[in-house]
Structure formats: structure tokens, C-alpha cells
Amino acid sequence: MSTTSQDVVENFTDELSDRATRHLWMHFTRMSTYHEGASVPIIVRGEGPYIYDDRGKRYLDGLSGLFTAQMGHGRKELADAAGRQAGTLGHFPIWSYANPPAIELAERLAHLAPGDLNRVFFTTAGGEAVESAFKLVKQYFKMMGKPMKHKVISRAIAYHGTTQGALSITGIPAAKQFFEPLVPGALKVPNTNIYRAPEHLRNNPEAFGVWAADRIEEMILFEGADTVAAVFIEPVQNSGGCFPPPPGYLQRVRDICTKYDVIMVADEVITAFGRIGDWFASHRYGIVPDIITCAKGMTSGYVPMGAMIVSDRLYEPFRTGTASFLHGFTWGGHPVGAAVALANLDLMEKEKINERVLANEGPLRSTLEKLYDLPIVGDIRGAGFFYGIELVKDKKTRETFNADESERLLRGFLSKALFDAGLYCRADDRGEPVVQIAPPLICGQEHFDEIERILRTVLTQAWSIL
């Protein structure tokens, strides 16, 4: 019996899957799935908005990797930038030293950031940036003679990272329960999911925004303004399925923070670098926070790179004397990461990515909104190239699925079915069941149509088997 080339490919890919199962501990993954016989999906290359597995099958990357691949896959410009810099200076820490790409990138980010956010502290990931901000606000208030200001406020279901401090700020109980006790003093307030708002506010976004912002002021007053250091807030909240800010909401949060001497931290790990159609969503929504945390799209995911961008006011106590921020990372300000980030920003400017996202935001939304005719689709929300589709049992009553139903729907069917149909995206139930869509920023109508077509087919199948 002869061996075909297809047999060779399948044997090779089966071997890779077996090796992955034996040695590779995948993140946020039920490893039992693969120990019980399922093959590990193995992605071997990417080109534009598509990725390819080890069997040669093509998938539309409907989540930009993990909200990272702004400029798509296989961009030679970014790979070349990494190679050039690695050949010159592959690594040197910025612990009391500097390197030219880090200097230039810090200057570039300060120029792009709103207001007086002129000081850039580099990290290698978004969670590290959030952790850095958590530590900075505590030290800042101690240096300002207000040592009791250490508590931080964030929103229900919000995700801010996995380190102990960032996980404390995260508002997802199931993500925290195995790691408790966490850092104390992390308080939670309602998010801006107007679809699940009190019924009398669902059709009045402005009033809902005031209501949601007032819960922050209420928490500050309840805890005591002299104990609250910061509010951490994503301009468009990711976890739960893309909650945009109601009109005036972020401005009111900014005013509340100013009123009570509370630092406003905009977590823009996902929303920065074009995802919402601007370098920073804070700028699009007309606010100047005290700190911006960012990562992901800074390099389009080609190299790990993150940053905490800080206002001159918060930096001021460190300008003179013996004080230092005793915090850092080996890879922070990595010269190769900084070089790739600079090349990525150049590429985004050259291809007018922010303008492209704003021009295509409406077409993407209207294409996804065609799915409203499906009985399982309750709400479609988001901004820029960042959308969530909430799934329901009853559109009229907005009844959601219980835990068992959600398990069967998302993990038992949708996640695999969508991938098998050629779409990589996220089926998630951190909150209500949702499908999240965040394609590379280079996508256009043909890709939106492909996304809608696959979603329609798979969601129709999901409804038929419920």
C-alpha cells in the first residue's frame, strides 16, 4: 500500500499534536480536551487577515490573534525591523540605561497620547502595565503624604490581567477564585452594558451613563475619598462582550476622579493603536486620564511590548531627590520590541489605519447587524473593529442561558464549530454568552461578509440543536 503526500502530512500533524499534548501547557485551556483524544489546533503561518494550520486549512482571523494583529500577519516590514535591530543590539536592560529605539518610542507615544501624558514606563505585556499602574498610584500617594489612599475601583466583569495585583482589579470572580486571597482594596462597580441595564434606563443612554458613573462616586464616598487611589476603566470594556461608554460617561468619571483626587487609569491594552479608530480610545472619547496602560497592538503582536504612559503630575515627585519607582522588568524597553513598535506605527500611519477603521466602522457594524434576524442574537455592540454579539434564549424577554446551557452552547458546540467553519474568534461567557469579533484593521467588506456568512451558518446550527 503506497503512502500519499496527504498521509505524510497527517502523520506529521498528528505527531505535532501528540508532542503538544505531552509537553505544552496551553494558557486558559482545559488540557483534558486533548488528553481525551482531540487534536491540538496548530497554527503555522499567517498572511494578511488569514491564518493557516498545519494541514493547510485557511481561517479568517476574526480576533486579530488576541486583539493584537492590527496590521495582519506576515508583514515583512515588521519582521525586517526586528532583524535589523537584533543584529545591532539584541537586548540591554533599561535599569539606569537607555537604548535608542526605547528613547524614540517613548517620545513617539508621549506625542500620540492625550494631554500631559509624557512619561513612558515600558513593560512587556498589558497585565504588567496594569500591575505597574497599581503600584505607582500607591507609591505616589504615599509620597504626597496621603498613605491611606490605596484602594482601587474597577468594573464588574472587567478583565485587567492575571498577575496578583491586576487579577485583584479584574472583575471576574471565576478567574480569581483559585488564586485568592488576592491584593486587598480592589472594589467593583457596575459596568456599561446597557442591554442588561435597569429596565427604565435601557432606552436612555445618557441617563444610563450618569447612573453608571454615579456608582463610582457612590463607592468613593462609601469607602472614604481619603482611602481611594484610582479608578481603572477600559474605554470600551472587553470582557462581557464589548461595552462602549454611554454618551458623557467617561467625562463624568473624569470629573469624579478630579473632584476626589483619585487617579483615572484608562486600560487601553485592547482599545489603543487603531482598534477604536484612534491611537488611543481616550482621545476619541474626549478624555485625558492620568495614566494609560497599553500593549498588544503597539507592535501588532509581532513582539511582546507594553507600556504605562503617565501624566507629568504623577511623575513630578520622582524628578528630584532620592525617590525612585522600585519596579521594573528585564525585558521592559526591549530594543527589538521598541524597533518593531516604531516600524508598526510608521506602517499604520502610511496606510492611514485610523482613518480606515473609522471609514469601515459603519460597514462592519451594519454587516454584523444582519444577524439580528436570527432568534439567538440578542444584542450587537461595540466600536471601531471591536464587537460583541450577545446570545439569548428569548429575544423579547432577553432571557439568557443558564450555566449548563452556556457550557453546551459555547464549549460544547460554538467554539469548535466556528473554527471548523473557517473563523477564528471568541465564544465567551465571562458574563452573558457572547461571540467577540475583532478582525485585523486591514480588513474590508469582503472580510466582513465572510465573517457574517460563517456566523450565520454556525449560529443557525446552534439554535437548531439547543
PLY file of the C-alpha trace (Angstrom):
ply
format ascii 1.0
element vertex 466
property float x
property float y
property float z
element edge 465
property int vertex1
property int vertex2
end_header
0.00 0.00 0.00
1.56 3.27 -1.09
1.94 6.29 1.18
0.48 9.50 -0.24
1.65 13.03 0.47
-1.60 13.57 2.38
-0.74 10.60 4.61
2.66 12.17 5.31
1.05 15.50 6.24
-1.49 13.86 8.51
1.13 11.73 10.24
3.30 14.79 10.79
0.45 16.88 12.17
-0.72 14.07 14.43
2.81 13.83 15.78
2.89 17.58 16.47
-0.41 17.35 18.32
0.86 14.45 20.42
4.03 16.36 21.29
2.00 19.43 22.23
-0.22 17.33 24.48
2.79 15.80 26.22
4.74 19.00 26.87
2.96 22.26 26.01
0.73 23.68 28.75
-1.59 25.99 26.85
-2.99 29.10 28.51
-6.61 29.29 29.69
-7.10 25.79 28.28
-8.83 22.65 29.51
-5.95 20.29 28.85
-8.21 17.28 29.37
-9.72 18.02 25.95
-6.51 16.92 24.29
-5.63 14.11 26.68
-9.02 12.63 25.79
-8.18 12.44 22.11
-8.91 15.79 20.48
-6.18 17.17 18.22
-4.45 20.39 19.23
-5.09 23.11 16.62
-1.65 24.11 15.37
-1.25 27.40 13.50
1.87 27.51 11.37
1.69 30.73 9.38
-0.31 33.84 8.65
-0.87 36.08 5.65
-2.86 39.30 5.82
-6.08 38.67 7.76
-5.77 34.87 7.45
-4.02 32.15 9.41
-3.19 28.60 8.26
-2.98 25.41 10.26
-0.52 22.53 9.90
-2.88 20.75 7.50
-3.01 23.71 5.15
-6.51 24.89 6.07
-7.15 28.64 5.99
-9.05 30.59 8.65
-10.09 34.23 8.84
-8.50 35.68 11.95
-11.61 37.30 13.37
-9.95 38.15 16.69
-6.61 39.55 15.44
-4.76 36.84 17.32
-5.88 38.15 20.68
-6.72 41.76 19.74
-3.10 42.20 18.66
-2.56 41.71 14.91
-3.66 45.19 13.87
-1.73 45.13 10.60
-2.37 41.49 9.80
0.04 38.61 9.50
3.22 38.20 7.52
4.20 41.87 7.37
7.77 41.77 6.16
8.34 45.37 7.26
7.92 44.36 10.89
9.99 41.21 10.63
12.79 43.16 8.94
12.72 45.82 11.67
13.19 43.12 14.30
16.07 41.53 12.41
17.89 44.82 11.84
17.68 45.78 15.49
18.62 42.33 16.78
21.73 42.48 14.63
22.69 45.81 16.19
21.62 45.46 19.84
19.54 42.43 20.74
18.96 43.33 24.37
20.12 45.56 27.17
18.01 46.48 30.23
16.74 50.00 30.84
17.62 49.75 34.52
19.53 53.07 34.69
20.45 52.77 31.00
18.68 53.56 27.74
18.75 52.45 24.12
17.87 54.50 21.02
14.68 52.61 19.99
13.24 52.86 23.52
14.01 56.58 23.64
12.40 57.18 20.27
9.34 55.06 21.07
8.80 56.80 24.41
8.93 60.15 22.64
6.54 58.90 19.95
4.00 57.54 22.44
4.13 60.73 24.51
3.37 62.70 21.35
0.41 60.46 20.46
-1.07 60.25 23.96
-3.61 62.86 25.08
-2.90 65.80 27.36
0.23 65.78 29.50
0.83 62.02 29.45
4.50 62.45 28.66
6.27 59.79 30.73
6.50 56.25 29.38
7.32 53.23 31.57
7.84 50.16 29.40
6.63 46.65 30.17
6.28 43.53 28.05
2.54 42.93 28.44
-0.74 44.62 29.29
-1.08 42.88 32.64
2.38 44.14 33.59
1.33 47.66 32.61
-1.75 47.42 34.85
0.37 45.97 37.68
2.77 48.87 37.26
-0.05 51.41 37.44
-1.45 49.74 40.58
1.93 50.04 42.29
2.60 53.57 41.04
-0.64 55.03 42.40
0.10 53.57 45.83
3.62 54.98 45.90
2.51 58.33 44.52
0.01 58.95 47.31
2.49 57.83 49.98
4.96 60.33 48.58
2.25 63.01 48.59
1.53 62.44 52.28
-1.72 60.51 51.73
-0.70 56.96 52.69
-4.26 55.77 53.27
-5.16 56.23 49.60
-4.53 52.70 48.37
-7.89 51.25 47.25
-8.78 50.94 43.58
-12.12 50.76 41.80
-12.87 48.80 38.65
-15.98 47.44 36.94
-17.88 44.18 37.11
-16.69 41.50 34.67
-13.78 43.71 33.53
-10.52 41.92 32.75
-7.27 43.70 33.62
-4.68 40.91 33.75
-3.53 37.81 35.60
-0.77 38.93 37.96
-1.86 39.11 41.60
-2.43 42.86 41.57
-4.01 43.05 38.13
-6.14 39.99 38.93
-7.43 41.77 42.02
-8.57 44.62 39.80
-10.16 42.13 37.38
-13.90 41.80 37.98
-14.42 38.15 37.00
-14.98 36.01 40.13
-14.37 32.70 38.36
-10.96 33.89 37.17
-9.89 34.72 40.72
-11.27 32.02 42.99
-8.30 29.62 42.79
-5.77 32.37 43.49
-7.36 34.09 46.47
-6.59 35.77 48.76
-5.54 38.49 46.38
-4.37 42.06 46.95
-6.91 43.76 49.23
-8.67 47.01 48.48
-9.94 46.27 44.95
-13.58 47.42 44.72
-16.15 46.76 41.98
-18.92 48.88 40.46
-21.39 48.23 37.59
-20.17 48.23 34.01
-21.79 49.92 30.99
-23.75 47.02 29.48
-26.90 48.95 28.63
-28.51 45.79 27.23
-28.58 44.49 30.82
-29.22 47.87 32.46
-32.17 48.53 34.78
-35.23 48.48 32.54
-36.08 52.17 32.99
-32.62 53.13 31.65
-32.29 50.80 28.64
-33.59 53.33 26.12
-31.85 56.37 27.58
-28.06 56.07 27.09
-27.32 59.47 28.61
-29.27 58.71 31.79
-27.70 55.26 31.98
-24.25 56.81 31.69
-24.97 59.15 34.58
-26.33 56.25 36.64
-23.26 54.08 35.98
-20.78 56.89 36.68
-22.62 57.80 39.86
-21.97 54.30 41.18
-18.26 55.17 41.10
-18.80 58.34 43.11
-21.04 56.40 45.48
-18.27 53.84 46.07
-15.66 56.55 46.66
-17.88 58.21 49.24
-18.81 54.92 50.89
-15.17 53.84 51.27
-13.96 57.37 52.03
-12.23 59.53 49.45
-9.11 59.57 51.61
-8.71 55.80 51.04
-9.36 55.54 47.28
-6.35 55.91 44.99
-7.54 55.08 41.49
-10.28 54.05 39.09
-9.28 51.54 36.40
-11.52 51.64 33.36
-11.39 50.37 29.77
-12.86 52.97 27.40
-14.66 50.04 25.72
-14.86 47.13 28.14
-13.74 43.84 26.62
-14.89 41.06 28.93
-18.64 40.55 28.82
-18.72 41.42 25.14
-17.62 44.94 24.17
-19.43 47.57 26.27
-18.98 51.04 24.73
-19.20 54.06 27.01
-22.61 55.78 27.06
-22.53 59.44 25.98
-20.91 61.57 28.67
-20.00 58.61 30.88
-16.20 58.82 30.61
-16.28 62.60 31.00
-18.28 62.24 34.21
-15.86 59.60 35.51
-13.02 62.00 34.76
-14.78 64.77 36.70
-15.44 62.47 39.66
-11.81 61.40 39.81
-10.64 65.01 39.71
-13.12 66.03 42.40
-11.90 63.41 44.89
-8.19 63.38 43.98
-8.47 59.89 42.51
-6.22 58.81 39.64
-8.05 57.81 36.47
-6.35 54.90 34.72
-7.52 54.14 31.19
-6.74 50.50 30.45
-6.19 50.63 26.70
-4.42 47.31 26.29
-7.04 46.42 23.66
-8.50 49.77 22.61
-5.26 51.58 21.68
-3.42 51.66 18.35
-6.32 51.87 15.94
-8.74 49.30 17.35
-11.32 52.05 18.01
-10.14 54.29 15.16
-7.60 56.43 17.03
-4.17 55.99 18.55
-5.91 55.91 21.92
-9.62 55.50 22.55
-9.26 58.11 25.30
-8.64 60.66 22.58
-11.60 59.52 20.51
-13.91 59.77 23.53
-12.56 63.14 24.60
-10.92 62.39 27.95
-7.45 62.85 29.40
-6.79 60.16 32.01
-3.86 60.32 34.41
-2.42 57.01 33.22
-2.87 54.90 30.09
-1.90 51.24 30.08
-1.32 49.69 26.65
0.29 46.75 24.85
-0.96 44.28 22.17
-1.43 46.41 19.04
1.64 48.54 19.76
3.69 46.03 17.78
0.73 44.36 16.02
1.67 41.40 18.18
4.96 40.73 16.40
7.00 41.21 19.59
5.80 41.43 23.23
5.69 45.10 24.23
3.63 47.14 26.68
3.71 50.48 28.43
2.32 52.60 31.20
2.04 56.21 30.00
1.90 58.66 32.88
1.00 62.31 33.33
3.63 64.87 34.25
1.80 65.41 37.54
2.30 61.82 38.69
5.91 61.84 37.56
6.75 65.10 39.34
7.67 63.60 42.78
10.31 61.45 41.05
12.04 64.34 39.29
14.25 65.37 42.20
15.74 63.93 45.35
16.37 60.28 46.11
12.99 58.81 45.20
12.71 56.08 42.60
9.96 53.77 41.41
11.40 50.46 42.61
9.74 48.39 39.96
10.69 47.04 36.55
11.05 44.11 34.16
14.05 42.52 32.50
12.50 42.93 29.07
10.95 46.38 29.58
12.01 48.78 26.84
13.49 45.90 24.85
15.30 47.39 21.86
13.90 44.84 19.39
10.36 45.34 20.70
10.74 49.11 20.51
12.11 48.93 16.97
9.17 46.80 15.85
6.71 49.14 17.57
8.20 52.11 15.74
8.00 50.28 12.42
4.41 49.32 13.21
3.42 52.91 13.97
5.09 54.01 10.73
3.16 51.36 8.83
-0.13 52.36 10.42
0.46 56.00 9.51
1.48 55.11 5.96
-1.66 53.03 5.41
-3.89 55.52 7.28
-5.22 52.80 9.56
-7.11 55.05 11.96
-8.93 56.68 9.07
-9.60 53.24 7.57
-11.15 51.94 10.78
-13.41 54.96 11.13
-14.48 54.66 7.49
-15.23 50.95 7.87
-16.73 51.01 11.35
-20.23 51.55 9.97
-20.00 48.86 7.28
-18.68 46.32 9.81
-21.47 47.14 12.25
-24.20 47.02 9.60
-22.87 43.72 8.26
-22.93 42.16 11.72
-26.37 43.63 12.39
-27.77 41.48 9.58
-27.58 38.71 12.18
-30.39 40.32 14.18
-32.84 38.21 12.19
-31.54 35.10 13.99
-33.52 34.16 17.12
-30.34 33.52 19.11
-28.88 37.02 18.60
-29.95 39.44 21.31
-27.52 42.35 21.06
-24.68 43.54 18.83
-22.47 46.23 20.32
-19.03 47.72 20.06
-16.98 50.37 18.28
-14.27 50.54 15.65
-13.18 47.00 14.81
-14.26 45.61 18.19
-17.69 43.97 18.55
-19.59 41.59 20.77
-22.68 39.57 19.82
-24.72 38.56 22.86
-26.65 35.30 22.55
-30.03 34.79 24.21
-32.74 32.16 24.66
-35.54 34.70 24.17
-35.09 37.96 22.26
-38.26 39.52 23.64
-37.51 38.94 27.33
-33.69 38.96 26.95
-33.60 35.66 28.85
-30.08 34.28 28.91
-28.78 30.74 29.09
-28.13 29.03 32.40
-24.66 27.70 33.23
-25.23 24.22 31.82
-26.79 25.55 28.63
-23.96 28.05 28.19
-21.41 25.28 28.64
-23.06 23.15 25.96
-23.56 26.11 23.63
-20.12 27.70 23.82
-17.64 24.95 24.66
-19.73 22.03 23.52
-20.51 23.48 20.09
-19.78 27.06 19.06
-16.04 27.35 19.71
-15.17 24.28 17.64
-17.89 24.80 15.03
-16.83 28.36 14.25
-13.19 27.33 13.93
-14.06 24.33 11.79
-16.09 26.64 9.56
-13.01 28.79 8.97
-13.41 31.62 11.51
-11.15 32.18 14.49
-13.00 34.30 17.05
-14.05 34.03 20.70
-17.14 32.39 22.15
-17.11 33.54 25.75
-19.29 33.52 28.86
-17.45 35.84 31.22
-20.80 37.47 31.84
-23.55 36.51 29.40
-22.71 34.25 26.42
-21.17 36.28 23.59
-19.23 35.89 20.39
-16.49 38.50 20.02
-15.26 39.82 16.69
-12.14 41.99 16.31
-10.57 41.46 12.88
-7.23 42.92 11.76
-7.53 46.60 10.92
-6.59 45.96 7.29
-9.90 44.12 6.67
-12.65 45.37 4.37
-16.15 44.49 3.22
-15.20 41.15 1.68
-13.90 40.02 5.07
-16.92 41.40 6.92
-19.16 39.43 4.58
-17.15 36.29 5.20
-17.45 36.75 8.95
-21.20 37.29 8.74
-21.69 34.31 6.46
-19.86 31.92 8.79
-21.54 33.32 11.90
-24.96 33.00 10.28
-24.41 29.37 9.35
-22.99 28.30 12.71
-25.40 30.30 14.89
-28.32 28.87 12.93
-26.98 25.38 13.62
-26.52 26.25 17.29
-30.14 27.35 17.63
-31.38 24.17 15.96
-29.62 21.91 18.46
-30.49 23.80 21.65
0 1
1 2
2 3
3 4
4 5
5 6
6 7
7 8
8 9
9 10
10 11
11 12
12 13
13 14
14 15
15 16
16 17
17 18
18 19
19 20
20 21
21 22
22 23
23 24
24 25
25 26
26 27
27 28
28 29
29 30
30 31
31 32
32 33
33 34
34 35
35 36
36 37
37 38
38 39
39 40
40 41
41 42
42 43
43 44
44 45
45 46
46 47
47 48
48 49
49 50
50 51
51 52
52 53
53 54
54 55
55 56
56 57
57 58
58 59
59 60
60 61
61 62
62 63
63 64
64 65
65 66
66 67
67 68
68 69
69 70
70 71
71 72
72 73
73 74
74 75
75 76
76 77
77 78
78 79
79 80
80 81
81 82
82 83
83 84
84 85
85 86
86 87
87 88
88 89
89 90
90 91
91 92
92 93
93 94
94 95
95 96
96 97
97 98
98 99
99 100
100 101
101 102
102 103
103 104
104 105
105 106
106 107
107 108
108 109
109 110
110 111
111 112
112 113
113 114
114 115
115 116
116 117
117 118
118 119
119 120
120 121
121 122
122 123
123 124
124 125
125 126
126 127
127 128
128 129
129 130
130 131
131 132
132 133
133 134
134 135
135 136
136 137
137 138
138 139
139 140
140 141
141 142
142 143
143 144
144 145
145 146
146 147
147 148
148 149
149 150
150 151
151 152
152 153
153 154
154 155
155 156
156 157
157 158
158 159
159 160
160 161
161 162
162 163
163 164
164 165
165 166
166 167
167 168
168 169
169 170
170 171
171 172
172 173
173 174
174 175
175 176
176 177
177 178
178 179
179 180
180 181
181 182
182 183
183 184
184 185
185 186
186 187
187 188
188 189
189 190
190 191
191 192
192 193
193 194
194 195
195 196
196 197
197 198
198 199
199 200
200 201
201 202
202 203
203 204
204 205
205 206
206 207
207 208
208 209
209 210
210 211
211 212
212 213
213 214
214 215
215 216
216 217
217 218
218 219
219 220
220 221
221 222
222 223
223 224
224 225
225 226
226 227
227 228
228 229
229 230
230 231
231 232
232 233
233 234
234 235
235 236
236 237
237 238
238 239
239 240
240 241
241 242
242 243
243 244
244 245
245 246
246 247
247 248
248 249
249 250
250 251
251 252
252 253
253 254
254 255
255 256
256 257
257 258
258 259
259 260
260 261
261 262
262 263
263 264
264 265
265 266
266 267
267 268
268 269
269 270
270 271
271 272
272 273
273 274
274 275
275 276
276 277
277 278
278 279
279 280
280 281
281 282
282 283
283 284
284 285
285 286
286 287
287 288
288 289
289 290
290 291
291 292
292 293
293 294
294 295
295 296
296 297
297 298
298 299
299 300
300 301
301 302
302 303
303 304
304 305
305 306
306 307
307 308
308 309
309 310
310 311
311 312
312 313
313 314
314 315
315 316
316 317
317 318
318 319
319 320
320 321
321 322
322 323
323 324
324 325
325 326
326 327
327 328
328 329
329 330
330 331
331 332
332 333
333 334
334 335
335 336
336 337
337 338
338 339
339 340
340 341
341 342
342 343
343 344
344 345
345 346
346 347
347 348
348 349
349 350
350 351
351 352
352 353
353 354
354 355
355 356
356 357
357 358
358 359
359 360
360 361
361 362
362 363
363 364
364 365
365 366
366 367
367 368
368 369
369 370
370 371
371 372
372 373
373 374
374 375
375 376
376 377
377 378
378 379
379 380
380 381
381 382
382 383
383 384
384 385
385 386
386 387
387 388
388 389
389 390
390 391
391 392
392 393
393 394
394 395
395 396
396 397
397 398
398 399
399 400
400 401
401 402
402 403
403 404
404 405
405 406
406 407
407 408
408 409
409 410
410 411
411 412
412 413
413 414
414 415
415 416
416 417
417 418
418 419
419 420
420 421
421 422
422 423
423 424
424 425
425 426
426 427
427 428
428 429
429 430
430 431
431 432
432 433
433 434
434 435
435 436
436 437
437 438
438 439
439 440
440 441
441 442
442 443
443 444
444 445
445 446
446 447
447 448
448 449
449 450
450 451
451 452
452 453
453 454
454 455
455 456
456 457
457 458
458 459
459 460
460 461
461 462
462 463
463 464
464 465
